[in-house]
Amino acid sequence: MIHRSCVPALLFLFLLVSGCNALEDDGYLPAHRINGEAMGSYYRITYLGKTIPGLRGSVDSLLEAYNLELSPWVEESTINAFNRSAKGVSLADTKHFLPNLELAAKVVAKTDGAYDPTVAPLVKFWGFGGAEHRQSATVDTVELDSVRAQVGFDKIRFDEGFLHKAKPGVQLDLNASAKGYGVDLISALLTERGSPNHLVDVGGEMRAGGTKNGVPWTVGIRLPEEDADKVSAAGTLPLEKGRAIATSGNYLNYYEVEGEKYSHTINPKTGQVERNRLLSASVLANDCATADAFATVCMVLGPAGAQELIEREEALEGYFLVRGENGELEVVVTSGLEGEE
């Protein structure tokens, strides 16, 4: 494990991936920028070259089609239909569902179930995914065991265009790759529309297409203080052609009851909320959906497990913020990123 630097302890630091350094015009191909709302967050797009007519409308239409299949916030989405069903749903008329499901299957296999998209019932049990926050820190273990019985990737099966569930209570949550997949969709659209040099950001997940006039797009990994206007940088990373970065952490999505903190990272193997010394994990991959999914599982595995997993995957690199044994903040990177800061 490579400790790149230490900074004074702050109890709840969070990491933001920002493209600010990459967005300055450099006198070659002109830069164009559009932004909008996406997946409960935002999208920001910078592309070089000629203006693409109607790009915003095309992006919004693309994301709307995706949401109709996989958004838990769209009532009529395919994933909500599956979760409400007793036996499953047909995927015959879908385009985006199966790629996300296939990615999930790969990550489940590579992580021995530490990543599992059937974790949805546990996410809701702990007060996330649109469910009400718990009102008491006392946990009914019988109820928890009942919910855990609905979880397991072996409880779903896809064949002949139909996604089956083993029991009515089985539900899917594919949010772990959702924003990353959206980034990939937009990146592919830009390339198809004649702009291979671009940077796409959806809610902090990013993918670089081509270069910024011959040099890599650069993203900054930052450590905001409690005062969000005062931001210090943990480091910067170049995104080579086609590379993507996604970040997961427990620094924003949490709540507190009776002195207990509950964060949105749920361990599907134990059924418990996972809080460990890993404060945030940024994963670089060749596509953003993969980076997104692996960043999520890193938070479940903790510092040592995350480091081991990402080092084992040849196409991945990791940038981790870890709370040290003495409370100091450690920036830890995998071997392929040594010297990149």
DATAWO-V701288 format. One record per residue. N is the residue number from 1. RES is the residue in one small letter. BURIAL is 1 if it has 9 or more other ideal C-beta (glycine too) atoms within 8 Angstrom, else 0. Layout:
<<N/RES/BURIAL> <N/RES/BURIAL>>
This chain:
<<1/m/0> <2/i/0> <3/h/0> <4/r/0> <5/s/1> <6/c/0> <7/v/1> <8/p/0> <9/a/1> <10/l/1> <11/l/0> <12/f/0> <13/l/1> <14/f/1> <15/l/1> <16/l/1> <17/v/1> <18/s/0> <19/g/1> <20/c/0> <21/n/1> <22/a/1> <23/l/1> <24/e/0> <25/d/0> <26/d/0> <27/g/0> <28/y/0> <29/l/0> <30/p/0> <31/a/1> <32/h/1> <33/r/0> <34/i/1> <35/n/0> <36/g/1> <37/e/0> <38/a/1> <39/m/1> <40/g/0> <41/s/1> <42/y/1> <43/y/1> <44/r/1> <45/i/1> <46/t/1> <47/y/1> <48/l/1> <49/g/0> <50/k/0> <51/t/0> <52/i/1> <53/p/0> <54/g/0> <55/l/1> <56/r/0> <57/g/0> <58/s/1> <59/v/1> <60/d/1> <61/s/0> <62/l/1> <63/l/1> <64/e/0> <65/a/1> <66/y/1> <67/n/1> <68/l/1> <69/e/1> <70/l/1> <71/s/1> <72/p/1> <73/w/0> <74/v/1> <75/e/0> <76/e/0> <77/s/1> <78/t/1> <79/i/1> <80/n/1> <81/a/1> <82/f/1> <83/n/1> <84/r/0> <85/s/1> <86/a/0> <87/k/0> <88/g/1> <89/v/1> <90/s/0> <91/l/1> <92/a/0> <93/d/0> <94/t/1> <95/k/0> <96/h/1> <97/f/1> <98/l/1> <99/p/1> <100/n/1> <101/l/1> <102/e/0> <103/l/1> <104/a/1> <105/a/1> <106/k/0> <107/v/1> <108/v/1> <109/a/0> <110/k/0> <111/t/1> <112/d/0> <113/g/1> <114/a/1> <115/y/1> <116/d/1> <117/p/1> <118/t/1> <119/v/1> <120/a/1> <121/p/1> <122/l/1> <123/v/1> <124/k/1> <125/f/1> <126/w/1> <127/g/1> <128/f/1> <129/g/1> <130/g/0> <131/a/1> <132/e/0> <133/h/0> <134/r/1> <135/q/0> <136/s/0> <137/a/0> <138/t/0> <139/v/0> <140/d/0> <141/t/0> <142/v/0> <143/e/1> <144/l/1> <145/d/1> <146/s/0> <147/v/1> <148/r/1> <149/a/0> <150/q/1> <151/v/1> <152/g/0> <153/f/1> <154/d/0> <155/k/1> <156/i/1> <157/r/0> <158/f/1> <159/d/0> <160/e/0> <161/g/0> <162/f/1> <163/l/1> <164/h/1> <165/k/1> <166/a/0> <167/k/0> <168/p/0> <169/g/0> <170/v/1> <171/q/1> <172/l/1> <173/d/1> <174/l/1> <175/n/0> <176/a/1> <177/s/1> <178/a/1> <179/k/1> <180/g/1> <181/y/1> <182/g/1> <183/v/1> <184/d/1> <185/l/1> <186/i/1> <187/s/1> <188/a/0> <189/l/1> <190/l/1> <191/t/1> <192/e/0> <193/r/1> <194/g/0> <195/s/1> <196/p/0> <197/n/1> <198/h/1> <199/l/1> <200/v/1> <201/d/1> <202/v/1> <203/g/1> <204/g/1> <205/e/1> <206/m/1> <207/r/1> <208/a/1> <209/g/1> <210/g/0> <211/t/1> <212/k/1> <213/n/1> <214/g/0> <215/v/0> <216/p/1> <217/w/1> <218/t/1> <219/v/1> <220/g/1> <221/i/1> <222/r/1> <223/l/1> <224/p/1> <225/e/1> <226/e/0> <227/d/0> <228/a/0> <229/d/0> <230/k/0> <231/v/1> <232/s/1> <233/a/1> <234/a/1> <235/g/1> <236/t/1> <237/l/1> <238/p/0> <239/l/1> <240/e/0> <241/k/0> <242/g/0> <243/r/1> <244/a/1> <245/i/1> <246/a/1> <247/t/1> <248/s/1> <249/g/1> <250/n/1> <251/y/1> <252/l/0> <253/n/0> <254/y/1> <255/y/0> <256/e/0> <257/v/1> <258/e/0> <259/g/0> <260/e/0> <261/k/0> <262/y/1> <263/s/1> <264/h/0> <265/t/1> <266/i/1> <267/n/1> <268/p/1> <269/k/0> <270/t/0> <271/g/1> <272/q/0> <273/v/1> <274/e/1> <275/r/0> <276/n/0> <277/r/0> <278/l/1> <279/l/1> <280/s/1> <281/a/1> <282/s/1> <283/v/1> <284/l/1> <285/a/1> <286/n/0> <287/d/1> <288/c/1> <289/a/1> <290/t/1> <291/a/1> <292/d/1> <293/a/1> <294/f/1> <295/a/1> <296/t/1> <297/v/1> <298/c/1> <299/m/1> <300/v/1> <301/l/1> <302/g/1> <303/p/1> <304/a/0> <305/g/1> <306/a/1> <307/q/1> <308/e/1> <309/l/1> <310/i/1> <311/e/1> <312/r/0> <313/e/1> <314/e/0> <315/a/0> <316/l/1> <317/e/1> <318/g/1> <319/y/1> <320/f/1> <321/l/1> <322/v/1> <323/r/1> <324/g/1> <325/e/0> <326/n/0> <327/g/0> <328/e/1> <329/l/1> <330/e/1> <331/v/1> <332/v/1> <333/v/1> <334/t/1> <335/s/0> <336/g/0> <337/l/1> <338/e/0> <339/g/0> <340/e/0> <341/e/1>>
